């Protein structure tokens, strides 16, 4: 199992734990075990999703939904869909053709536990399941809301978002990137999906554009801060602490915030991004205190 979050305040830790428990229950219901001939695929899908994970993106969905008094059951379904898509990306990123990683969340990656073909298919299945969940009437009775959720997640995950960012990540193994390109890469690869997770609550609650924009801007800055700290952890932490291979970016020759700026400057940049992220939440006053705590936690996390 992957390391659990550390350095969170007791209140935030309780809420993170509650999110993991509630979202995992929803995931288990949406992705049941089966005795059909293709049971091997379902087993691999469940392995790729339910073996640990901090559930930060689902947490953002649940917290943003609370701001607009969204039905918790609807929010949990969207949270599960986001985690399905996120885990698909991890399964594919770990493949030999991508990052060639043997360890994820402290356990063997899906292609090591099973095989490459099963890993590809389980990732494909999780990706499509995410959109199946969002488009279901149980997620929201208003078809316009469901379409908007599907559209925004498709943008966040596609060639202008996560997949495009992964392509830049692969190009970065052969080319040296400047700070602007690294920031763009991480905004696409990490920031867009986090922005969707935060905006999803506003979409479910039919909020106005100003509130949607505030949540997206918060998520973009937090996503960059998350990646800066991830780059720092990659050089500072062991695989036992992070649950994945250490010094992976350096071995692949990738340009990172740390390799470009140095560790001290990278830490300062992460702090600036977190404070900037929190400022975007002022429109919600003290109702977004948990999201503010989450931003501070990103700076302190060790896994």
SERO-4910 file (N, C-alpha, C, O; in steps of 0.05 Angstrom, whole numbers):
BEGIN
 pado doro    nc1    nc2    nc3   cac1   cac2   cac3    cc1    cc2    cc3    oc1    oc2    oc3
  Unk    A     17    -24      0      0      0      0     18     25      0     40     25     11
  Unk    A      8     46    -12     23     71    -13     23     84     14      5     79     31
  Unk    A     44    101     20     44    115     45     20    133     48     10    144     28
  Unk    A     10    135     72    -13    153     77     -3    181     79     20    186     85
  Unk    A    -20    201     75    -12    229     77     -1    235    104    -11    226    124
  Unk    A     20    252    105     32    260    130     34    290    131     33    304    110
  Unk    A     36    301    155     39    329    159     14    345    153     15    369    150
  Unk    A     -8    331    151    -34    345    149    -43    351    177    -36    337    196
  Unk    A    -59    373    181    -70    378    207    -89    356    214   -100    342    197
  Unk    A    -94    351    240   -113    330    248   -140    332    235   -151    312    226
  Unk    A   -150    357    233   -177    360    220   -176    352    190   -193    338    180
  Unk    A   -155    362    177   -152    355    148   -148    326    145   -159    313    126
  Unk    A   -131    314    162   -126    285    160   -152    269    163   -156    250    148
  Unk    A   -169    277    182   -195    263    185   -211    265    160   -224    246    152
  Unk    A   -212    289    148   -228    293    123   -216    277    100   -231    266     84
  Unk    A   -189    276     98   -177    260     77   -183    231     80   -189    217     61
  Unk    A   -182    221    105   -188    193    111   -217    187    104   -223    166     93
  Unk    A   -235    205    111   -263    201    106   -268    200     76   -284    184     66
  Unk    A   -254    217     61   -256    217     32   -247    190     20   -261    179      3
  Unk    A   -224    181     29   -214    155     19   -235    133     24   -240    117      6
  Unk    A   -246    132     48   -265    111     54   -290    113     38   -300     93     27
  Unk    A   -302    137     35   -327    140     21   -324    136     -9   -341    124    -22
  Unk    A   -302    147    -20   -298    144    -49   -291    116    -56   -300    106    -77
  Unk    A   -276    102    -39   -269     74    -45   -294     57    -45   -296     38    -60
  Unk    A   -313     63    -27   -339     48    -27   -354     53    -53   -365     34    -65
  Unk    A   -354     77    -63   -367     83    -89   -352     69   -111   -365     58   -129
  Unk    A   -326     70   -111   -310     56   -132   -316     26   -132   -319     14   -153
  Unk    A   -317     14   -108   -322    -14   -106   -350    -21   -117   -354    -42   -130
  Unk    A   -369     -3   -113   -396     -8   -123   -397     -5   -153   -411    -20   -167
  Unk    A   -382     14   -164   -382     19   -193   -364     -1   -208   -367     -4   -232
  Unk    A   -346    -13   -194   -327    -32   -206   -327    -58   -191   -307    -65   -178
  Unk    A   -349    -73   -192   -351    -98   -176   -335   -121   -187   -327   -121   -211
  Unk    A   -330   -140   -170   -317   -165   -180   -337   -180   -197   -361   -177   -194
  Unk    A   -326   -197   -214   -344   -212   -232   -332   -240   -236   -308   -245   -233
  Unk    A   -350   -259   -244   -340   -286   -250   -343   -292   -280   -342   -315   -289
  Unk    A   -346   -270   -296   -347   -273   -325   -320   -280   -336   -300   -279   -322
  Unk    A   -319   -288   -361   -294   -296   -374   -273   -274   -373   -249   -280   -372
  Unk    A   -282   -249   -374   -263   -226   -374   -256   -217   -345   -248   -194   -341
  Unk    A   -260   -234   -326   -256   -227   -298   -227   -217   -293   -222   -200   -276
  Unk    A   -208   -227   -308   -180   -219   -306   -177   -189   -310   -161   -175   -297
  Unk    A   -192   -178   -329   -192   -149   -334   -202   -134   -310   -190   -114   -302
  Unk    A   -225   -142   -299   -237   -128   -277   -218   -129   -252   -216   -110   -237
  Unk    A   -205   -152   -249   -186   -155   -227   -163   -135   -230   -155   -122   -210
  Unk    A   -152   -132   -254   -131   -113   -259   -140    -84   -255   -125    -67   -245
  Unk    A   -164    -78   -264   -175    -51   -260   -178    -44   -230   -169    -23   -222
  Unk    A   -188    -63   -215   -191    -59   -186   -164    -56   -173   -160    -40   -154
  Unk    A   -145    -72   -182   -117    -70   -171   -106    -43   -176    -93    -31   -159
  Unk    A   -110    -32   -200    -99     -6   -208   -111     17   -193    -99     38   -192
  Unk    A   -136     13   -184   -150     36   -171   -150     33   -140   -147     54   -126
  Unk    A   -154     10   -130   -159      6   -101   -134      0    -85   -136     -2    -60
  Unk    A   -111     -2    -97    -86     -7    -83    -73     20    -74    -53     28    -85
  Unk    A    -85     32    -54    -74     57    -43    -81     82    -58   -100     81    -74
  Unk    A    -67    103    -53    -73    129    -65    -85    148    -45   -101    141    -29
  Unk    A    -76    174    -47    -85    194    -28   -113    205    -35   -126    217    -18
  Unk    A   -122    201    -60   -148    210    -69   -151    241    -67   -172    251    -60
  Unk    A   -129    255    -75   -130    284    -73   -150    296    -93   -164    315    -86
  Unk    A   -151    285   -117   -170    296   -137   -199    290   -129   -215    309   -130
  Unk    A   -206    266   -120   -233    262   -109   -239    280    -86   -261    290    -83
  Unk    A   -219    285    -69   -222    303    -46   -230    331    -56   -247    344    -44
  Unk    A   -217    340    -77   -224    366    -88   -252    367    -98   -266    387    -95
  Unk    A   -261    345   -111   -289    344   -120   -308    346    -97   -327    362    -98
  Unk    A   -303    331    -76   -321    331    -53   -322    358    -39   -343    368    -31
  Unk    A   -298    370    -36   -297    396    -22   -310    419    -39   -323    436    -28
  Unk    A   -305    419    -65   -317    440    -81   -347    436    -83   -362    455    -85
  Unk    A   -356    411    -82   -385    405    -82   -399    416    -56   -421    425    -57
  Unk    A   -385    414    -34   -396    424     -9   -401    454    -10   -420    464      2
  Unk    A   -385    468    -25   -388    498    -28   -415    505    -40   -426    527    -36
  Unk    A   -427    486    -55   -452    492    -70   -474    473    -61   -494    470    -76
  Unk    A   -471    461    -38   -492    443    -27   -501    421    -46   -525    415    -49
  Unk    A   -481    409    -60   -487    388    -78   -493    362    -63   -481    357    -42
  Unk    A   -512    346    -73   -518    320    -62   -492    303    -60   -479    299    -80
  Unk    A   -484    295    -36   -459    280    -32   -457    255    -49   -435    248    -58
  Unk    A   -479    241    -54   -478    217    -71   -470    224    -99   -455    209   -112
  Unk    A   -480    246   -110   -473    255   -137   -443    263   -137   -429    256   -156
  Unk    A   -434    277   -117   -406    285   -115   -388    261   -114   -366    261   -127
  Unk    A   -396    240   -100   -379    216    -98   -376    202   -124   -355    191   -131
  Unk    A   -398    202   -140   -396    190   -166   -376    205   -184   -360    192   -199
  Unk    A   -377    231   -184   -358    246   -200   -330    243   -189   -311    241   -205
  Unk    A   -327    241   -163   -301    237   -151   -290    210   -160   -266    208   -166
  Unk    A   -306    189   -161   -298    163   -170   -289    164   -199   -269    152   -207
  Unk    A   -305    178   -216   -298    180   -244   -271    194   -248   -255    185   -265
  Unk    A   -266    215   -233   -240    228   -234   -217    209   -227   -196    209   -239
  Unk    A   -222    193   -206   -201    174   -197   -197    152   -218   -175    143   -222
  Unk    A   -219    143   -231   -216    123   -253   -198    134   -274   -179    120   -284
  Unk    A   -203    159   -282   -187    171   -304   -158    175   -294   -139    170   -310
  Unk    A   -154    185   -270   -127    189   -259   -112    163   -259    -88    162   -266
  Unk    A   -124    142   -249   -111    116   -247   -105    104   -274    -84     90   -278
  Unk    A   -122    108   -294   -116    100   -321    -90    112   -330    -73     99   -342
  Unk    A    -87    139   -324    -62    153   -333    -38    142   -319    -16    140   -332
  Unk    A    -40    134   -294    -17    123   -279     -9     95   -291     14     89   -294
  Unk    A    -30     79   -296    -24     52   -308     -9     55   -334     10     40   -339
  Unk    A    -18     73   -351     -5     76   -377     22     90   -374     41     83   -389
  Unk    A     24    109   -356     50    123   -353     72    104   -343     95    107   -350
  Unk    A     64     83   -328     83     64   -317     93     44   -337    113     30   -332
  Unk    A     80     42   -360     87     22   -380    116     25   -391    126     48   -390
  Unk    A    128      4   -400    156      6   -411    159     27   -433    180     39   -435
  Unk    A    138     31   -449    140     51   -471    139     80   -460    145     98   -475
  Unk    A    131     83   -435    129    110   -423    151    113   -402    174    117   -409
  Unk    A    144    111   -376    164    116   -355    178     90   -347    198     91   -332
  Unk    A    167     67   -355    180     41   -349    185     38   -319    207     33   -310
  Unk    A    163     40   -304    165     39   -275    155     12   -265    135      2   -274
  Unk    A    168      1   -245    160    -25   -233    145    -21   -207    134    -41   -197
  Unk    A    143      3   -197    131      7   -170    112     31   -171    119     52   -182
  Unk    A     89     28   -159     69     49   -157     54     45   -131     43     24   -126
  Unk    A     52     66   -115     38     65    -89     48     43    -72     33     31    -56
  Unk    A     74     37    -74     87     17    -57     83    -12    -65     92    -30    -51
  Unk    A     70    -16    -88     66    -44    -97     73    -45   -127     76    -25   -140
  Unk    A     76    -70   -138     83    -72   -166     62    -58   -184     38    -59   -179
  Unk    A     72    -46   -205     54    -33   -224     37    -54   -238     43    -78   -237
  Unk    A     16    -45   -251     -4    -64   -262      9    -82   -283      4   -106   -284
  Unk    A     27    -71   -300     39    -88   -321     59   -108   -309     65   -128   -321
  Unk    A     69   -102   -285     87   -121   -271     70   -142   -256     78   -166   -255
  Unk    A     48   -134   -245     31   -153   -230     17   -172   -250     14   -195   -244
  Unk    A      9   -161   -273     -5   -177   -293     13   -179   -318     32   -196   -319
  Unk    A      8   -163   -339     25   -163   -363     18   -137   -377     -1   -123   -371
  Unk    A     34   -131   -398     31   -105   -411      4   -103   -425     -9    -82   -424
  Unk    A     -5   -124   -438    -30   -122   -453    -54   -118   -433    -72   -102   -439
  Unk    A    -53   -131   -411    -74   -128   -391    -73   -100   -379    -94    -88   -374
  Unk    A    -49    -89   -376    -47    -62   -365    -58    -41   -385    -72    -23   -377
  Unk    A    -53    -45   -410    -64    -27   -431    -94    -28   -431   -108     -7   -431
  Unk    A   -105    -52   -430   -134    -55   -431   -147    -45   -406   -169    -33   -407
  Unk    A   -135    -50   -383   -147    -40   -358   -147    -10   -357   -166      2   -347
  Unk    A   -126      3   -367   -125     32   -369   -147     42   -388   -161     61   -382
  Unk    A   -149     29   -411   -170     37   -430   -198     35   -418   -215     52   -421
  Unk    A   -202     13   -403   -228      8   -391   -235     29   -369   -258     37   -367
  Unk    A   -215     36   -353   -219     56   -332   -226     84   -345   -243     98   -335
  Unk    A   -212     90   -366   -216    116   -380   -245    117   -390   -259    137   -385
  Unk    A   -254     96   -403   -282     97   -414   -303     95   -392   -324    106   -395
  Unk    A   -296     80   -371   -315     78   -348   -320    105   -336   -342    111   -327
  Unk    A   -299    122   -335   -302    149   -323   -324    164   -337   -341    177   -324
  Unk    A   -325    163   -364   -345    178   -379   -372    164   -377   -393    178   -378
  Unk    A   -373    138   -375   -398    124   -370   -411    133   -345   -435    138   -344
  Unk    A   -395    136   -323   -406    145   -298   -416    173   -299   -438    179   -290
  Unk    A   -401    191   -312   -409    219   -313   -435    223   -330   -451    240   -324
  Unk    A   -438    206   -350   -461    210   -368   -486    196   -358   -508    199   -370
  Unk    A   -484    182   -336   -507    168   -325   -526    187   -310   -516    205   -296
  Unk    A   -552    183   -312   -571    200   -299   -568    201   -269   -575    221   -256
  Unk    A   -557    180   -257   -553    179   -228   -533    200   -219   -534    209   -196
  Unk    A   -515    208   -237   -496    229   -230   -509    256   -228   -502    272   -211
  Unk    A   -528    262   -246   -544    287   -244   -568    284   -262   -567    273   -284
  Unk    A   -591    294   -253   -616    292   -268   -616    310   -293   -631    305   -312
  Unk    A   -601    332   -292   -600    351   -314   -580    343   -335   -556    341   -329
  Unk    A   -590    336   -359   -571    327   -380   -550    349   -388   -528    342   -396
  Unk    A   -557    374   -385   -537    395   -391   -514    394   -371   -491    399   -379
  Unk    A   -519    388   -347   -498    385   -327   -480    361   -334   -456    363   -333
  Unk    A   -493    339   -341   -477    315   -348   -460    320   -373   -437    312   -373
  Unk    A   -471    333   -393   -455    339   -417   -432    357   -410   -410    353   -420
  Unk    A   -436    377   -393   -415    395   -386   -393    380   -370   -369    386   -374
  Unk    A   -400    362   -353   -380    346   -339   -364    329   -358   -339    328   -356
  Unk    A   -377    316   -377   -363    300   -397   -345    317   -414   -322    310   -419
  Unk    A   -355    340   -423   -339    358   -440   -314    368   -426   -292    368   -437
  Unk    A   -318    377   -402   -295    389   -387   -274    368   -380   -250    373   -381
  Unk    A   -283    343   -373   -264    322   -367   -249    314   -392   -225    308   -391
  Unk    A   -263    313   -415   -250    305   -440   -228    325   -447   -207    318   -456
  Unk    A   -234    351   -443   -214    372   -449   -190    369   -430   -167    371   -439
  Unk    A   -196    364   -404   -174    362   -385   -156    338   -390   -132    338   -384
  Unk    A   -168    316   -401   -153    291   -404   -141    288   -432   -123    271   -435
  Unk    A   -149    303   -451   -142    299   -479   -116    312   -488    -98    318   -472
  Unk    A   -113    316   -515    -88    326   -526    -81    354   -517    -57    362   -518
  Unk    A   -101    370   -508    -94    397   -498    -91    396   -467    -86    417   -455
  Unk    A    -93    373   -456    -90    370   -427    -70    348   -419    -47    349   -427
  Unk    A    -80    328   -405    -62    308   -393    -46    292   -414    -22    289   -410
  Unk    A    -59    283   -435    -45    267   -456    -24    284   -470     -2    275   -475
  Unk    A    -31    309   -476    -12    327   -488     12    332   -470     35    334   -479
  Unk    A      6    335   -444     28    339   -425     46    315   -423     70    318   -420
  Unk    A     35    291   -425     51    267   -425     69    265   -449     92    256   -448
  Unk    A     59    275   -472     75    275   -496     99    294   -493    121    287   -500
  Unk    A     94    318   -481    116    336   -475    135    324   -456    160    328   -458
  Unk    A    125    308   -437    142    295   -417    161    276   -431    185    274   -424
  Unk    A    151    261   -451    168    243   -466    189    258   -483    212    250   -484
  Unk    A    180    280   -495    198    296   -511    220    307   -493    243    310   -502
  Unk    A    213    313   -468    233    324   -449    255    305   -442    275    314   -430
  Unk    A    253    279   -449    275    261   -445    297    265   -465    320    256   -461
  Unk    A    290    278   -488    309    283   -509    317    312   -512    338    318   -523
  Unk    A    300    330   -502    305    359   -504    306    372   -477    292    363   -458
  Unk    A    322    392   -474    323    408   -449    302    430   -451    303    446   -469
  Unk    A    285    431   -431    263    451   -431    271    475   -413    285    471   -393
  Unk    A    261    498   -420    263    521   -403    241    521   -382    223    504   -384
  Unk    A    242    540   -364    222    540   -342    193    543   -352    175    531   -341
  Unk    A    190    560   -373    163    565   -384    151    539   -395    128    534   -392
  Unk    A    168    524   -410    158    499   -422    152    478   -400    133    463   -402
  Unk    A    169    477   -380    164    458   -358    138    465   -344    122    447   -337
  Unk    A    133    491   -340    108    499   -327     84    492   -344     63    483   -334
  Unk    A     87    496   -370     65    489   -389     60    459   -388     37    450   -388
  Unk    A     81    444   -389     79    414   -388     63    406   -364     44    390   -366
  Unk    A     71    416   -341     58    407   -316     29    418   -313     12    405   -301
  Unk    A     24    441   -324     -3    452   -324    -21    433   -340    -44    427   -332
  Unk    A    -11    423   -363    -26    405   -379    -28    377   -366    -50    366   -365
  Unk    A     -6    367   -357     -6    339   -347    -19    336   -320    -32    316   -314
  Unk    A    -17    356   -302    -27    354   -275    -49    375   -270    -70    368   -258
  Unk    A    -45    399   -278    -62    421   -271    -90    420   -282   -110    426   -268
  Unk    A    -93    411   -307   -119    410   -319   -138    391   -305   -162    397   -302
  Unk    A   -128    368   -297   -146    348   -284   -153    358   -256   -175    354   -247
  Unk    A   -134    371   -242   -140    382   -216   -161    405   -219   -179    408   -202
  Unk    A   -158    421   -240   -177    442   -245   -205    431   -250   -225    442   -240
  Unk    A   -207    409   -265   -233    396   -269   -244    387   -242   -268    390   -237
  Unk    A   -227    374   -226   -237    364   -200   -249    386   -183   -269    382   -170
  Unk    A   -237    410   -184   -247    432   -168   -272    444   -181   -291    451   -167
  Unk    A   -271    447   -207   -294    459   -221   -318    440   -221   -341    450   -223
  Unk    A   -314    414   -219   -336    395   -220   -358    401   -199   -381    399   -205
  Unk    A   -350    409   -175   -369    415   -155   -386    439   -163   -410    440   -157
  Unk    A   -373    459   -176   -388    482   -185   -407    475   -208   -429    487   -210
  Unk    A   -398    457   -226   -416    448   -248   -440    433   -236   -462    438   -245
  Unk    A   -435    415   -218   -457    401   -205   -477    419   -191   -501    415   -191
  Unk    A   -466    441   -179   -482    460   -165   -493    483   -182   -505    501   -171
  Unk    A   -487    482   -208   -496    502   -227   -488    530   -217   -504    549   -217
  Unk    A   -463    533   -210   -452    558   -200   -446    577   -223   -446    569   -246
  Unk    A   -441    602   -216   -435    622   -237   -406    620   -245   -390    607   -233
  Unk    A   -400    634   -267   -373    632   -279   -351    643   -260   -329    632   -261
  Unk    A   -358    663   -244   -337    674   -226   -328    654   -206   -304    652   -200
  Unk    A   -346    638   -195   -339    618   -175   -324    595   -189   -306    583   -177
  Unk    A   -332    588   -213   -318    567   -228   -289    575   -233   -271    560   -229
  Unk    A   -286    600   -242   -259    611   -248   -241    611   -224   -218    605   -225
  Unk    A   -252    619   -201   -237    620   -176   -226    593   -169   -203    590   -161
  Unk    A   -243    572   -171   -235    545   -165   -215    534   -185   -196    521   -177
  Unk    A   -218    540   -210   -199    532   -230   -172    544   -226   -151    531   -227
  Unk    A   -171    571   -220   -146    584   -216   -132    573   -191   -107    570   -190
  Unk    A   -147    568   -170   -136    555   -146   -123    529   -154   -100    523   -146
  Unk    A   -137    513   -169   -127    486   -176   -102    487   -194    -84    471   -191
  Unk    A   -101    506   -212    -78    509   -230    -53    515   -214    -32    503   -218
  Unk    A    -55    535   -195    -32    542   -179    -25    519   -160     -1    513   -156
  Unk    A    -45    506   -149    -39    484   -131    -27    460   -146     -9    447   -136
  Unk    A    -36    456   -171    -25    434   -187      4    439   -193     20    420   -192
  Unk    A     12    463   -199     40    469   -203     57    466   -178     79    455   -178
  Unk    A     45    475   -155     59    472   -129     62    442   -123     83    434   -113
  Unk    A     42    426   -129     43    397   -125     66    385   -141     81    368   -131
  Unk    A     69    394   -166     89    383   -183    117    392   -174    136    376   -176
  Unk    A    120    417   -166    146    426   -156    154    409   -132    177    400   -130
  Unk    A    136    404   -113    143    388    -89    148    359    -98    164    346    -85
  Unk    A    134    350   -119    139    323   -129    168    321   -140    181    300   -135
  Unk    A    177    341   -154    204    342   -164    224    342   -141    245    329   -143
  Unk    A    218    356   -120    235    357    -97    236    329    -83    257    319    -76
  Unk    A    213    317    -80    211    290    -68    227    270    -84    238    251    -73
  Unk    A    227    273   -111    240    254   -128    270    253   -122    282    232   -126
  Unk    A    282    275   -113    310    275   -108    316    273    -78    339    266    -70
  Unk    A    297    279    -61    301    279    -32    292    254    -18    302    247      4
  Unk    A    273    239    -29    260    217    -15    268    190    -27    277    188    -50
  Unk    A    263    169    -11    268    142    -20    243    130    -32    221    141    -28
  Unk    A    245    108    -46    222     95    -58    203     84    -36    179     82    -40
  Unk    A    215     78    -12    198     69     10    180     91     20    157     86     27
  Unk    A    190    116     19    174    138     28    153    146      8    130    152     16
  Unk    A    160    146    -18    141    156    -38    124    134    -51    103    140    -62
  Unk    A    132    109    -48    117     87    -60    122     84    -90    108     68   -103
  Unk    A    143     98   -101    150     95   -129    180     99   -131    193    109   -112
  Unk    A    193     91   -153    222     93   -155    232    121   -151    220    141   -160
  Unk    A    254    124   -137    266    150   -131    285    158   -154    295    141   -169
  Unk    A    289    184   -156    307    195   -177    300    187   -205    318    185   -222
  Unk    A    275    182   -210    266    172   -236    270    193   -258    279    187   -280
  Unk    A    263    218   -252    265    240   -272    294    245   -279    301    249   -303
  Unk    A    312    244   -259    340    249   -264    352    227   -281    368    232   -300
  Unk    A    345    202   -276    354    179   -291    345    181   -320    359    172   -339
  Unk    A    321    192   -324    310    194   -351    320    219   -366    315    222   -389
  Unk    A    335    236   -351    345    260   -363    325    282   -368    329    298   -386
  Unk    A    303    282   -353    282    301   -357    289    328   -343    302    329   -323
  Unk    A    280    349   -356    282    376   -344    259    379   -324    236    375   -330
  Unk    A    266    386   -299    246    390   -278    250    417   -265    269    431   -272
  Unk    A    232    424   -248    235    449   -233    261    449   -217    274    470   -215
  Unk    A    268    427   -205    292    425   -189    317    426   -206    335    441   -200
  Unk    A    317    412   -229    341    412   -246    345    439   -259    368    447   -265
  Unk    A    323    454   -263    325    480   -276    330    503   -257    346    521   -263
  Unk    A    317    502   -233    319    524   -214    337    519   -191    347    538   -178
  Unk    A    342    494   -185    356    487   -160    335    482   -138    313    493   -140
  Unk    A    342    466   -119    322    458    -98    312    481    -82    288    483    -76
  Unk    A    329    499    -74    321    521    -56    301    540    -71    281    548    -60
  Unk    A    308    546    -96    290    564   -112    263    549   -117    242    562   -118
  Unk    A    265    523   -121    241    508   -127    222    508   -102    198    511   -105
  Unk    A    234    506    -79    218    508    -54    204    535    -51    181    537    -44
  Unk    A    219    556    -57    208    583    -56    185    586    -76    165    599    -71
  Unk    A    188    575   -100    167    576   -120    142    562   -111    120    571   -115
  Unk    A    146    538    -99    123    523    -89    108    539    -67     83    540    -68
  Unk    A    122    552    -50    109    569    -29     94    592    -41     72    598    -33
  Unk    A    106    605    -61     92    627    -75     66    617    -88     46    630    -87
  Unk    A     68    594   -101     44    583   -115     22    576    -96     -2    580   -102
  Unk    A     29    565    -73      9    558    -53     -5    583    -42    -30    583    -40
  Unk    A     10    603    -36     -2    628    -26    -20    641    -47    -41    652    -41
  Unk    A    -11    639    -72    -27    650    -94    -52    634    -98    -74    645   -103
  Unk    A    -51    607    -95    -74    590    -97    -95    597    -76   -119    599    -82
  Unk    A    -86    601    -52   -104    608    -30   -118    634    -34   -142    637    -27
  Unk    A   -104    654    -46   -117    680    -51   -141    677    -70   -160    693    -68
  Unk    A   -140    658    -88   -163    654   -106   -188    646    -91   -210    649   -102
  Unk    A   -185    635    -67   -208    625    -52   -222    646    -35   -241    640    -21
  Unk    A   -212    670    -35   -223    691    -17   -252    697    -23   -267    705     -6
  Unk    A   -261    692    -48   -289    696    -55   -308    679    -39   -331    685    -35
  Unk    A   -297    656    -28   -314    638    -12   -312    643     18   -325    630     34
  Unk    A   -295    663     25   -290    669     54   -282    644     69   -264    630     59
  Unk    A   -293    639     92   -283    616    108   -296    590    100   -290    569    112
  Unk    A   -313    590     80   -326    565     72   -306    546     57   -312    523     54
  Unk    A   -284    557     48   -264    542     34   -239    536     50   -218    531     39
  Unk    A   -242    537     77   -219    533     94   -205    506     90   -181    504     92
  Unk    A   -221    486     84   -209    459     80   -192    459     55   -170    446     55
  Unk    A   -200    472     34   -184    474     10   -159    490     15   -138    484      3
  Unk    A   -160    510     32   -137    525     40   -117    507     55    -93    508     50
  Unk    A   -128    491     73   -111    472     88    -97    453     70    -74    445     73
  Unk    A   -112    444     49   -101    425     30    -77    437     16    -57    424     11
  Unk    A    -79    463      9    -57    476     -4    -32    477     14    -10    472      4
  Unk    A    -35    482     39    -12    482     58     -1    453     60     23    450     63
  Unk    A    -19    434     60     -9    406     62      8    398     38     28    383     42
  Unk    A      1    408     15     17    401     -9     46    409     -5     65    396    -15
  Unk    A     51    432      8     78    441     14     93    422     32    117    418     30
  Unk    A     78    410     51     91    394     73     93    365     67    107    350     80
  Unk    A     78    355     47     76    326     42    103    314     37    121    326     27
  Unk    A    106    289     45    130    274     42    126    249     25    144    233     22
  Unk    A    102    247     13     97    223     -4     77    232    -26     69    215    -42
***
